[in-house]
């Protein structure tokens, strides 16, 4: 099995993460330490697992629990795919625009040092679009905003991606399309909004420190900050799926990391200035420093809903549009659609991989035989459908909970008897053990 290169960078024998913690200490946000530690233990059977046994050849398969952390490369990829799938089913089946709001490069460090400004940044971007649609088209659009704090070089570059319906619901409950966004006007307005946002949310001392940056950002951007909303082409579902994956993507994909030699990391990126593929090499410490900046604060939502898609308005908007559909016979809303998260098996199959519940040895199906969960710091068998399955899980628990002492002698090892004699080889051999 190929090891996760991100885990190697953080946790291999060079212990870069431990060295990073010792060096920077209290300057590391608690949520960063929490998420990185969750990532370390992701997929470790010590956190619990499900037991499956082939009904034909009795091959045993253990499926460990995942951490579902916000930093985990494996879990975030799966969650991104699942979220984008649900998104395509939940939103209105109308054209959407992918609107991007950026800020001046000189202001990025302000948001890094004052992370509480990130939520207002999202709110103000959504308000700018909502106000424009309300004034010009007299409608309330549906908006889903996603915050990216990273650029292509994994540098800190906060900007807002938005999925915006091209149209909205009127006060009478009708649907009205609208497909014009004035970039030039919005750019200047967005610049004003961002500069006011910073001044409003900082103390007098903080404002004095950043005033030169604010003045420079204003004078060097005569046309305002960059706002872009390209027209989408192709099928609506394909548009939504692509934009959804893009909005939820992690700071860097595993496929972009090309080399790690134990001390340095090399990754590729697309330079937005000339759109050429380039490479950058950093020390492991510098790479970790860049990466952990993008871990959001505790309970911070990087995806937010506004307008018709907001929690307050969503149900009412759907009822109004359902009635409008019946009158006009135009179908843009799946009223009776029931959304359900895919199971682990369904997600694997939908990604194009082989059904994980089919045995690679005999092509029979795996059968669920039990489950082990952590409870009060210890692993406990919660479900066991046979005596052999229980016996197998007991042996695995014994192995996982063993913590041999560093200076243990051969004599003391023998004194521990059968309990300590379970080795990794023993556990691996259990995969051939007949569990019926």
Secondary structure, DSSP 8 states (H G I E B T S, - for coil): ----HHHHHHHSTT-HHHHHHHHHGGGS-HHHHHHHHHHHHTT-GGG-EEEEEETTT--EEEEE-----SS-HHHHHHHHHHHHHHHHHHS-SS-EEEEEE---GGGHHHHHH-TTHHHHHHHHHHHHHHHHHHHHT--B-EEEEEEEEE-TTS-EEEEEEEEEESEEE-TTS-EEE-----HHHHHHHHHHHHHHHHHHHS-HHHHHHHHHHHHHHHHT-TT-S-EEEE---S-HHHHHHHHHHHHH--SS-GGGEEEE-SSEEEEEEE-TTT--EEEEEEEHHHHHHHHHTTS--TT--SEEEEETTSTTTHHHHHHHHHHHHHHH------TT-------HHHHHHHTT---TTB-TTTS-BEEEEEEEEEETTEEEEEEESSHHHHHHHHHHHHHHH----TT--HHHHHHTGGGGG--HHHHHHGGGS---
